Amino acid sequence: YSDQPWDGRRSPRENMSKIVMVCEGYARQFPSYPLKNLLLSGSTGLGKTFLSGCIAREGSRRGFSVVYATAGNIFRFLGAGRFSRDPEEEQQARDSARRYLGCDLLILDDLGSEQNLPSARASLYEVVNSRLQTGRHTIISSNLSTQDIGGKYGAQLASRVAGLYQELTFYGDDLRLR
């Protein structure tokens, strides 16, 4: 990460240092860390998926149930149960939904990269709202900011994310290209 200021903000290195401190605290103190839900937002190649994976490993190592899945996979499983006529497929979808909604920590990776279908919006709202109502922890990683989430998924979801998630904004040059 560059140590030069970025678009009038602190340097990407300094920003990342602060983000890593929050993520380390979250992982080590889970579930009692003061922040319950995180939105890791920013451009591609800046470490969002890597950091959320580190949190998942630490949570699992400490005995918590952690489910790590891409947004597209979650929406595909939840949608399959709604539209299937196959009892086995419906049961699989119900089991998956229970896993996603009932785990101690759900990490929803790459939100915004899935197909923009009404069923995806409905599934996302169901997951986020259900987990908030039951007090379960969620981390979302996305190239979308809270404002962008509102534009893509609607005001109801954006309100929940803006009000009940701590957004950690990643910025800088794509590390994969460096």
N, C-alpha and C positions, 0 to 999 in steps of 0.2 A: 504494500500500500504506500502510496506517495506521502511524503511528509510536507508537501506543498499545500497551501490553502486551496480549497476547491469551490469555485463559484461563490466567493465571499463567505464561505463557511470554514470551519476548522479543517485541518488536513484529513484525508481519508484514513491515514494511519491513526491519528488521534481519535477520530470517530470510531474506528474499529476497536481500538483499545477499550473504549467505554462500552461498546456493545458486547465485547467478550467478557468484561467484568459482570455485566448484567446476566449474560447467559451462563457463566460459571456459577454465579450465585443462585440462579434459578435451578440449575441441575443439582447442585450440592445440597440445597435446602428444600428441594421439592418434597412435599407439597406445601410447606409452610412459608415459602418465599412470598414476600408481600405482593408481588405481581402474579396473578393467576393465569392470565392469557397474554400471549405475545403475538404481534404481527411483525414479521421480519420482511421488510419491503425494500425494493431497490432493483437496480438493473441486474442483468445476468452476469454470472461469473464473479460475484463478490463475496461468496461464502455463506449465503443463507442456508442452503441445503446442508452444507458441511456442518455448520454450527447446530442446526436442528438435529442432525444425526448424532452429534456429540451429546446433546441433551438426552436424546432417546437412549443411547448406550448407557449413560450414567443412571438414568431412571430405571432402566431394566436391571442393571447391575445391582441396584439397591432394592430390588424386589417389587417394583411397581409395575402394573400392567400398562404397557406403552404400545400404541398402534401407530405405525409410521406408514402413511400411504399417500400417493399422489391424489390430487383432487379428482382427476379424471377417473381413476380406479374406484374411488369412493362413489362418485356419481353413477358410474356404470353399474356397480353392485346394487345401489339403492334403486336405481331406475329399473333394473332387471326384475326386481320383485314387484314393482307396480304394474308392469306390462306383460308379465309372463303368464302363460297358461300351463306351464310345466310345474307340477307340484314340487319336484326336486329342486328346480331352479328358484322357485319362490321360497322354499325353506332355506336354501343357501343365502339368498338375499336377506332374509330375516335374521339368520345367524350373523351375517356380516354387519347388519345394522346394529345388532346388540353389541358386537365388538366395538364398533365405531362410537356408539353412544355411551357405552358403559365402562370403557377403559379409564384408568386413572389419568392418563395423558394421551391425547390424540394430537399427532403432528400431521397437519394437512399441508402437503408440499405442492408447490408449483400452482397455486390457485391462479386462475386466469388463463392457463394454457389449454384448458379443456374446451371442447366444443361449446359454444354459447347457445344452449338449448333451454327452453323453459323448465324442463325436468331438472337440469343442473342447478338452476337458480332455486327451485323448490327444495332440492336435496340439500344444498348448501344452507339454506335458511333452517331446514329441519335439524341439521347437525349442529349448527352454531347455537340456535335457540334452545334446543334440548339440553345441550351441554351447559349452557349458562343457567338454565332453570334448575339443573341438578347439582350445580356448583362444581362441575368437573373442569379440569384444566385443558386448554387447547393452545397449540402454537400453529399459526398459519404463516407459510412463507409464500411470497408472491412478488412478481414484478410490478404489481399494482399498489398504489398508495390507498389509504382509507378513502380519499375522494374518488379515486378511480374505481374502487370497489362499489361505491354508491352508483356511479354511472353505469356499471356493467350489471350489478346484481340488485339494485334498487335501494331506496332510502331506508327501508326497515332494517335491512342487513347492515348498511353503512352506519346507522345509528348505534346498533349493538356493538359493532367493531370499534367505532370511534369512542364510545363511552366505556367499554369494558375490556378493551385490549390495550396494551402498551405497545405503540408502534416504535420499532427500532429501524431507522432508515439507513440503509447501506448506500454508499456512493463511492465513486472512483472509477478507475479503468478496469475493464474485464481482466481478471487475473489469468484466465485460461488463455487469453490472447498474448499475454506478456510472456 
